[in-house]
Amino acid sequence: MTTSANGRRKPPTVHDVAREAGVSRGTVSRVLNGGHYVSPTARKSVEAAIKKTGYVVNRHARSLITGRSDSVAFLLTEPQEKFFEDPNFNVLLRGCTEHLAKHDIPLLLMLASNEDERRRLTRYITSGHVDGVLLVSSHSGDPVAAELLDAGIPLVACGKPLGLGTKVSYVAVDEREGAHEMVRHLVSTGRRRIGMITGPLDTPGGTERLAGYRDVLAEAGLPYDPALVAEGDYRRAGGEAAATRLLAQAPDMDAVFVASDLMAQGVVSTLQHAGRVIPDDIAVGGFDDSPAATAVSPSLTTMRQPFDRISAEMVRVLLAQIAGEDTAAVILPTELVVRDSA
């Protein structure tokens, strides 16, 4: 640092970095803006000088030049309490934050639980305060994705958005194949009256996991019985309520596939209170392999979603889109994790 006339130490500038690295200011600027047309030797010299001087980019000044905010939004269109209850959102948020940090880009958490909040945040985003959006938990009919697309905002959804076709980039797991594997596992253990608690049927996970369940029933020669299916909401209380309905509708149920581990926690609790022994009387399979899967006894057999890979791919696809590339879709596999519940 240099010292000003009043004796205060001034923060290092691009001039200081250039002088320390023995290169021009222009070379330093090119390194700071992506490293295009800079030799590997010069880049290493500049990076070493930045570290030695403690130089920090003035984001406001850079945004005036580049027209970018150098920040990204993590937008969750769900009630705020759901963000704190569902461990999947926190895992995704942490992963996206870590992967963006490698590019020195901060992530802004935005929660929109009602129409007014969605309208306010959409206005904020389209005013240029962020360069792109990672959209989590999109529901069919939710106008946010369409409005951001119309405004030309780079956008990547977690899960395939319903009703938008190929217009939106997304990263998802193979929901249907994951359901196939879980239900086949339940069938392989001799279960024949297999129930299902779905996710919300206006979400891709809700519809695709139900479709996978029905596929395997047909494959195994088992009839589809609507009394064995109840819609849930990906919350523990929703799992409890859905399990209560299934027990009343199909008391001979000997297994249940639950579309999220958090709901499965509620299912296990309800079944145990009803006197059912898991897995002897009834097997329970979940989906996610979130922390909820091992926070219940017996521990859940579940389908593992690769959350770190999902986060990494969402960030990669969004940064590519911000740089001008076309939309893209990434489908990742799930993995069966067998534990004590099934």
N, C-alpha and C positions, 0 to 999 in steps of 0.2 A: 504493500500500500504506500501511496505518497501522502504528504502532509500538507494541509491547506494553510493559508495565511493566519487563521485563528488557532492553529495548533491541532485541529481535529484531523484524524486519519481518514483519508478519502478511500472509498472502495476501489479496487483495481478496475481498469478500463480495458477496452480492446487494444488501445495503444500499449498498455503495460504488457498484455499477453503477446502482442506482436514483437515488442522489444525483447522479451524474455525468450521467445521462440526463434528469434532471428529471421522472421518472415514479414511480409507486408500485412497491413490491416485487411486488405482484400482477401488474402489467404485465410486469415483468422475468420473473417465473415463467412467465407465459403464453407469452412469446417463447421461453423455454428449452424449453418443452414443446410446441412446434409452431406457435406464433404465432396460435392461434385467438382470435378476438374482439379483435384488436389492429390498430389503424390502421397503414397503411403508414408514416406519419410517426413514430409511436411505435416501430415495429419498427426503423426506421433509426437512431433515437436510441439505442435499447438496444444494437443491434449495434455502433455506433460507441463506446459507453461500454465494452462488453465488450473491444473491441480496445484502447482507451486504458488501461483499468485492468489488463488482463492477466488478467481473471477466467477461471477454469477451473471447469467444472461438477464438483461433488462427486458422482461417479456412485453411490457407496454410499448417500449420503443420498437421492438422487433415486430410487434403486431401492426404498428403503423406502417411499416415497410412492406410486410408480407401480406397484410390483409387477413391474417389468421389470428385466432385467440390463443393457439397452442394449448388448448384444453379440450376435454371430451366429457360428455354427460353419460352417466349410468342412470337410465330412466326406468323406473318401476311403476307400472300403472296398476297398483294394488293398494288396499288399505294399509296405512302405516303400521298397524299392529302386526300385519302379516309379515312385513319385512323383518321384524324382530323375532317372530315366532318360528319362521321357516328357515332352517339352517342352510338350505340350498342357496338362498339369495346372498347370505353373508359369505359363503364360500366363493361364489361367482364374483362378488364385489372385490374380495381380497385378491383373487387371481387376476382380474382385469387391472386392478391398481398396480400390482407387482409387474405385470407385463408392460403396462404403459410407462412405468417408472424407468424401464430400460431405455426409453426414448425421451426421458425427461419431460413427460407430459402428465399433468395432474388430471385426476378423475373427479368429477363433481357428481355427488349423489343427489338425485331428484326423485321425489315421491309424489305421484299424482293419484289420489284416491277418489276424486270426484270430478265432475265436469268443470267446475270453476278452476280447480288446481291444474287440470289438463290444459285448459285454455290459457291460463297464466304462464305455465311452463313452455307451452308451444310458442307463445309470443316471445318469451325470453330467448329460446333456442333460435328461432328464425330471425332474431335481431342481430345475430352474429356473435353471441357471447361464447359459443362453443363451435368447434370445427366439425363435430360429428356426434352421433348418438349410438350408444349400445342400449337397445330396447329389450327389456326383460319382461316376460309374462304378458304377452300380447293376446288379447281376446278378440274373437270374431266380432266385427262391428265396432271395435274401438277405433275412433277416427284419428288417433295420434299418428300412426304410421303413415296413413294416406296424406295427412296434412304436412308432415315433414317431407315426404316425397315430393309433393306439389311445390314445396318451397326450395327444393334442390338441396336439402340437407343430407350429407352422407349418413347412412343408417345401416346398422347390422342388428338383426333380431336374434334372440336366443330361442331357437325353435322355429319351425316353418310357419310364418304368419298365414292364417286362414284368409282366403278371399283376395289375396294380393298377387298370386301367381309368382312369376319370376321377376317382379318389379323390385323386390326387396332382397338384399343380401341376407343370408341367415346361416347360423351354425346350429346343428341339431344332432341328436343321437337318432339311431334307427329305432324309433319308438315301437313300430309294429313288430320288428324282428326281436326286440327285447321282450315284448309280451309273449311272442311265440316261445322263446326259450324258457321263460318262467312257467307258463302253463304246461308245456311239455314236461318240465321237471315235476310238476304236481301230478300229472297223469302217470308218470313213470313210477311214482311212489304208491300207485294203486288208488288214487282219489278219483271219484266219479261224479260226485255232486259238488262241482267247483263253482263257487260264487265269485263275483268281481265287484269291487268298489272302484269306480272310475274317477278320473279327475273331472273338472268342469268340461262339459261337452261343447263349449265354445272355444276350447283351446286345442292345439294340435296334439298335445300329450293325452288329453281326454279322449279324443276321437280315435287316434291311432292305436293306443293301448287296448281300447275296447275292440277294435277291429282285429287286432292280433289274438285276443282272447277267443273271439268267435271263430277265427280261422282254425285254431288248434282243436276246439271242440268238434268242429266238422271233420277235421283230419282224424280225430280219435273215434269218430262215430258216436259222439255224445250229443244229445239234443240241446239246443239253445233254449233256456228257460228264463223269461224276463223276470221271474220272481227271484232269480239268483243274482240279479244285477241291481246295484244302487249307485246313484251319482253322488260323488263327494266334492269337496272343495279344496283339497290339499292341506287341510288343517286337522289338528288332532281331534278337536271337537266334532268336526265333520265326519271323521272316521268313526267315532263313537256312535254318532247318530245313524250313520249308514249301517253299521254292524247291528244295531238294535233292530232296524227295519228288516235286514236279511234274516236274522234269527226268527222274527215273527213270520216272515213270508216263506222261509225254507228251513225249518228246524232240522232237517236231515242233511244239511250242508256239511261236507267233510273236508273242505279246503276253501280258502278265499285268497284271490289275487288282489292286492291293494295297490293302487296306482301311485302311491308315494309312501316313503317310510314314516313320515310324520303322521299321516292318517293311520298307518298300520299300528303305530303306538296306541292310538285310541281304540283300534279294533282289538288288539291283544287285551287291553284293560277291560273292554266290554265283554269279551268272551270269557275271561277269567271270572268276572263277577257273575256271569251266568252259569258258572260251574263247569265250563268246558276246559279240558286239559289240552294244552298245545305242546307238541303236535299229535298226541295220541288220538284225541277226539277230532281235532280239526287242525289242518296245516295252514300256516299264514305265510304268504310271500309278498315282499314289498318291491319298491322300485326307487333307485337313487344311490343306495349305499352311502347315505348321509350320516352324520353323527347320530341321528335318531335311531339308526339300525342297531347300534350297540348300546344304546341307552335304555333298552327295554329287556325284560327277561321273560321268556327265552329270547336270545339275540336273533335278529331277523335274517332269514334267507332272502336275498334281494338281488336286483339287477343294478350293477355298478355303472353309473354315468362317469365318464372321465372329465371331471369338472376342470382340472387344470388345463387339459387340452382344449376344452370348450372355450375357456377364458382366453388362452393363447391365440386360438384361431379367430375368435371374435375381434380381438385387438388387431391381429394381422390383416384381416379382411377390411376392417374399418380404415386403418392407416393407408392401405392400398387404394381404397375408394377416395379418401381425402386427397391422395396424390393424383387422382384422375383415372384410375382403372375402373373397369365395368363391374357390375354386380356379380356376386359369386355365391354359390351354395356349397356348404361343407357338411357331409353326413359322417358321423363317427359311430363306431360300434359300442355296444354295451357288453357287460360280462356278468355271467351268473356267479354269485357268491353264496355258497351253501353254508348255512349256520344251523342253529338249533330249532328254528320254528317250522321248518318244512324239509 
